């Protein structure tokens, strides 16, 4: 289907399905990760004294970094805002969980961290899709640039 400005929204039902799939993936994984991050945020004061410190930066800072990843970055991911950038702290957080926190645990314990990490890598590779704030901002930026950043015609005398 074509839009009024002659750009293609979704050229086929396959394209539409892919865009809906990207949206659903972002909403699901972001929503699920919030269920891990919000309890940490709500119990921050207590957890900051007992939270693991695998990077040697202190329990409070370690907790703050994972709360940032699991809450702030998950919300950004769900909105599709700075999507690729927001996956970086999430990938790192899940990597630390899998390789440091659960290093000596059996695979079934660290499996969830690997699963989340893999999904975040996929999202970083495929991007947010057309149903995202990133897409809207990119279109607005393109419109602004196309109207204000046109090269001036050279004066030929």
ABEGO torsion letter per residue (X at the ends): XBBAAGBBABABAAAAAAAAAAAAAAAAAAAAAAAAAAAAAAAAAAAAAABBBAAGAEAAAAAAAAAAAAAAAAAAAAAGBGAAAAAAAAAAAAAAAAAAAAAABBAAAAAAAAAAAAAAAAAAAAEAEABBAAAAAAAAAAAAAAAAABBBBBBBX
